[in-house]
Amino acid sequence: MPSLDGKTVVVTGANSGIGYEGTRAFAAKGATVVMACRSTERGERAASEISAQVPDADLDVMECDLADLSSVESFAGAFTSDYDELHVLCNNAGVMALPRGETADGFEQQFGINHLGHFALTGHLLETLAATDGARVVTQSSGAHEQGEIDFDDLQSERSYGKWAAYSQSKLANVLFGYELDRRTDEADLDLTSVVCHPGYADTDLQRRAGEAGGGAIGAVVMEVANAVLAQSQEKGTLPMLYAATHDGITGGEYVGPGGLMNMRGPPAVQDSSDRSYNRSTASRLWDVSEELTGVEYAFEERVTAD
């Protein structure tokens, strides 16, 4: 990774897992890292741990609950009042394979948190991103997106709910969003690069929480055993996000993940995502629906006029 002195990075879900490791890596390279966390208490605890390992770490913990669009808007307002530039936005936080629940705004929680929360956040921060030279948006997806389909007739899984189907849909939405964002910023001639990444199979709290939610203590143990046998470390699982955020060779609209065994582990590499993820008609329709659901419109034309 290059020096990030003078750079500002936002990481959602920065208090644990890949978000935690990414925050530590960015800080070690000199970036100011804004830790966007649902719980500021957990965020402050994580910041203290990172500061003990990276003594000069410049960390700023701010509340951002992706399950509540008013919290997302408040975070963006607080951020833009304190910072004039945003060099990297890492849309990293997420939930996986939980029993059906709803966000504060009535969205199915996996679709609401993993996709709509980040869609709204990026839209609120668009002006700051566009005003920053060489800014990047990195959206974290998953290999599970390959099984995903966007069900526009039942986006909130009200008629039928399967926890893995809903997760896969949300992760496909992440890829479609990342690619469509890159296309639209290119059309608007903005100096903004959008990249999608995935961690492969990484040993993080996300798997353990999913196992516990699906099968209680036994499910958590099963997931821990699977992690121990199959997964790479969460440090290595963070590498695709760091690569997507900082590598000079990234051109936008790309998908970065582990380049080793079945794209589950190994060093980061640019690779292909699923055929469905390249469907521009689906991506455009999802964009329009996402703007309608969140009430967040991406003012590309206004941004170009202002420039």
N, C-alpha and C positions, 0 to 999 in steps of 0.2 A: 504494500500500500504506500502511496506517496504521502508526503507531509500534508496535513490538513490544517496547518496553522492559519488562523483567520477565517476558517470555514464554520458555518453553523449547520448542524444536522439535527433533525427531529426523528426520534424513533418511538413508534407506538409499541406498547407492551414492553417497555424497556427494563422492567424490574425483574424479569425472569427469562429463562430459556435463551433463545436466539437473540431476543431483544437485549438481554443483559450482556451477552457476549459481544454483540455488535457495538453496544454503547461503550464497553470497555476498550474495544479495538479502536473505535473512532477517537475516543479520548486520549488513548496512548499515542495517537498520531497528531494530537494537538487541536482537534476540533472542539468547539463548544457544542455539547450535546444536550438538547432539550429532551428530557425523559417524559414522554406523554403517557401517563399511567392512570388507570382507573382508580387505584388506591394510592394517594400520595404518601400514606404511611409506609406501604411496602416500597414505594419508589424511593423514599428517603433512606430506608434501610439498605436498599440495593446501592444507592449512590454512596453511602458510607463505606460499604464493602469495596466498591470499585476505587474509591479515593484512597483506601488503604493499600491497594495494589498499584494504583497510578497516582502518585502523590500530587502531581500538578493537574489532575483532571479538572476540567471546567464543565460542571454538570448543573443543570437547572431542572428541577422536578416540577412538573405542572400537571394538574388534573385534566384528564381527557377520558371520558367514559364513552366508548364507541357504541354502546347500547342505548345512548340517550343523545339525540341530535342537538338538544339544547346545550348539553355539555360540550359536544364537539364544536359548536359555534362559539361558546364561551372561551374554550381553549384557543381557537383561532384568533379571537379578538384580543385575548391577553398576549398571545405570541406576537401579533403584528404591532401591538403597542410597545413591545420591548425590543423587537428585532426588525431591522430594515432589510435583511437578506436571509434567504434560506437556500443553501447549496444542495442539500440532500434531504428528501423526505422519505423515510422508510416506513411504508404501510405494512407493518409487521405483525401486530397483535391479531389474535384470533382464538376461536374456540373450535372444538372438534367433536363430532359424533355424540352430542348431548341429547338427552330426552327433549322432546319438543317444549320450547318455552318462547316467550315473546319479549321483545325489547320494550323500552319505555314508550316507544311510538307505535307499538302493535305489530312490528315485523317479526317473522320467524327469526329466532335469535342467531342462528348460524349465518343466514343470508344477511340479516340486519347488521351484525357486528363485522363479519369478515368482508362483506362487500359494501353495503350501503353506508356504514359508518366511515369507511375510508374514502368512498366516493365523495361524501359530503366534506370530509376534512380536506381533501385535495382541492376541491372547488373553492372552499373558503380561503385557502392559502395560495390560490392560483396567481393572484396579482403579485404577491411577494416572490413567488418562484419565478415568474416571468421577468421580474425586475432584477434578478440575480444572474450574472453571467455564468453560463454553463451549468445551470441547475439540473438536478436529476430527481425523478420520482421512481422509487423502487418498490414494487408491490409484491408481497410474499404470497405465493400460491402453494400448490402441492401436487405431487404426482397423481393424487386422487382426482384431479381435474379431468384426467383422461376418461374417467367413468361418468363424468358429469354431463347433464343436459339442462338447458334453461327451459323450464316449464312455465311459459308466459301465462298459461291458463290457471296455474296454481303456484305462483312464485313463493307464497308464504306457507306452502304445504298444509293448507287448511283441510283439503279433501283427503289427502293421504300423506302420511309422514313416515319416512324411513331416515334414521339418523345419519347413515352413511350416504344416502342419496342426497339429502339436504346439504351435507358437508361438501360432497363432490360438486353440487350445483354452485355453491358459494365460491369454491376454488376455481371453477371454470369462469365464473363471473369476474374473478380477480384477473385472470389472463385476458379475457375479452376487454375489460376496462383498461388494463395496461397498454394493450396494443392500440385500442381506439384513442386513448389519450395521446399517444405518440403521433398517430395520424393527424389528429385535430390540431395539435400544437404545430406540426409541420405545415399544415394548410394555413394556419394563422401566422406563420413565419416567426414563431416564438423560439427563443434560445432555451429550450427545455427538452430534455431527453427522458422518455419513460421506458423503464425496463421491468421485466417480470423475472422472478427467481423462485426457486424452491429448494428446500434443505435436504432432499432425499429422505432417507430414514435416519433421523437424528434422535438421540436419547435426550428428550426434554420432558418438562412437566406436562406438556400438552398431551402426550400419550398416556401418562399416568392418570391424569384427570379424566381422560376419556374412558380408560379402563375402569376406573372407580365408578364413574357415572353409569356405565353399562352393566357392571357386574359387582358393584360394591368392593369390599376388601379383596375378594377373590379375583375380580377383574383387574384390580390394580396390580396384584401380584403377577398375574398372567402377563400383563403388559410389561412389567419390569423384567420378567424373564426373557420375553421377546426382544426387548431393548438390549439386554445384556448379550444376547446371542447374535442378533442381526444388525443392530444400529451402530452408526458411527457416533462419536462424541458430539455434544452440542456445539463445542468449539469448531469442529470441522463442518458441522451443519450450518454454521454461520458464514462460512467462506463464500458461498454463492451470493449472498446479500452484499458482503463487502466487495466482492469482485464487481457486481452490478453497479454498486455505488461509486466506485473509485477507479476502475480500470480504464486506461486511456483508449483501449480498443473498442469499447462499447459504443454503438452507433444509435441505439434506440430501437424499440419494437422487437427486442430480442428476449430470449428465454434462457436463463442461466441456472444450471443445476450441477450436481455431482456428475462427473464424467466417467465414473467407474462402473462397477457391477450393477447392471439394470438401472442405471441412473439413481441408485440408492445411496452410494457412497463414493468417495474419491475426490480428487481436486476439481474445482469449478470449471465448467466449460459451457459455451453457447451450444444449445441443442434445440431440437424441434419439440413443440408442444403438440397437443392433439389436433386432428383435422378440424374438429368443431371450433377450436379456439381461433381459427383463421377465418371464420365465417363473418364477413363484414356486415352483412345484413342483420345477423343476430346481434353483433356488437353495437350497431347503430340503434337498433330497437331497444336493447338493454340500457343504453345510455339515456335515451329519451324517457324510458320508464323510471330510471333511477333519478333523473332530474325531477320528474313528477312526484315520486314518492318522498324524496328528501326535501323538495322545495329549494334545492341548491342548483342554480343555473350557472354554467361556465360561460362567462362573458368574454368570449374570444374576440368578438368584433369590437367591443368597447376597449379591450386591451390593445388591439392593433391601432384603433383611433387615437388612444392616449399616447402611444409611442410616436 
